[in-house]
């Protein structure tokens, strides 16, 4: 490449008359430079620096380019900017800002970053320009419809080369694109009632009686647990998820709804319906402020991670979903609901996942242990817990439903004539300690008396003990756990082992 003198280089950078060159540029590109990028927009807004971090807004035709001049030209940023300033002044431009020493970058960075201007100019590396190795200027001149402006950022590179970003804005009126608008246009809302379900409900599924389905939706899958613990979200995920553990009958329904409805319409319709029916909203959020991966992290390691027929593992704060939980006090107990509507892409159906939790005690099933199993458990552990012996509420009277379990205890004792047992009564921790211990002792004595009286078991083989609440099998934090703690336990007394 032919070497040009410094004066020739600088002279080539500017047109010599006020009239724009054929390229439309006030300051031409250096013919020996390497072009990093360029941009041209017929009508765009742009901010031009007028002082260190002050600027003026201009709107009009915008042009820019980024160029690198090789180190072999020995072009220093101060000399370059000084020459540009003189040429612009000669053409009638007035300086807005001019800095070649102790310049700050923040104003320029804030103006270019995260805007349409960045893609054409970022390779000048204005962010990493070294102290006292860069400078900038802006200049303004009246134009037919306002004014024209030039802004240049020059960066001296470590190898001696010069990179500079050039921008110009020439004020102009907004061009008319000839777009017409129908004057009598009437907005027609989507009539949800006319939507039709694309598929039939999954076999064996149906709506929960609490609330109707969204028009035009179908059930893709569902699941019901008669008694389950549910992690109900009560707040935003920030390091940990605020959760209330509730228990009861849990129904999960996975709906699919017409894609044109959108997630927010589904969300608001269900929230409105529930609040109008007396439900209290516990927590509501949308994807961006729920907390990243709130659904994935809340339901992992639970049955609901599989029961929810939605991609909770990829539902981040950048996705399109809405979520809420609500509660209502019913005559039979509290009812909770947790719902989220999600749409992975606009062309896909809206996914609505509904959990309804009806708070209730665990359904009690007779858990009688036969005599052979009694013997095996006592031989293995020295004791066995029984739940087939039931008592009247707050009383020691044995219910008739307990007879099958008493029959099995008697059968075991008749077969194992050498065995003597402690019959131990346990309670939960509701009420005072003295009350619970007394109740447990009375119940244990009633079991002993019944085995002696009705089954002719020798009284020397049985000893009643009331432990009360001091030996729980689980924390007394739910009805299900308290049910585990209310039991009769047989403990081997003699011989010491079987």
Buried (B, 14 or more C-beta within 10 A) or exposed (E): EEEBEBEEBBEBBBBEEEEBEEEEBBBBBBEBBEEBBBBBBEEBEBBBBBEBEEBBEBBBBBBBBBBBBBBEBEBBBBBBBBBBBEBBEEBEBEEBBBBBEEBEBEBBBEBBEEBBBEEBBBBBBBEEBEEEBBBBBBBBBEBEEBBBBBBBBBBBBEEBBBBBBBBBBBBBEEEEEEEEEEEEEEEEEEEBEEBEBEEEBBEEBEBBEBBEBBBBBBBBBBBBBEBBBBBBBEBEBEEEBBBBEBBBBBBBBBBBBBBEBBBBBBBEBBBEEBBEEEBEEBBBBBBEEBBBBBBBBBBEEBBBBEBBBBEBEEBBBEBBBBBBBBBBEEEEEBBBBBBBBBBBEEEEBBBBBBBBBBBBBBEEEEEBBBBEEBBBBBEEEBBBBBBBBBBEEEEBEBEEEBBEBBBBBBBBBEEBEEBBBBBBBBBBBEEEEEBBBBBBBBBBBBBBBBBBEEBEBEEEBBBBBBBBBEEBEEEBEBBBBBBBBBBBBBBBBEEEEE
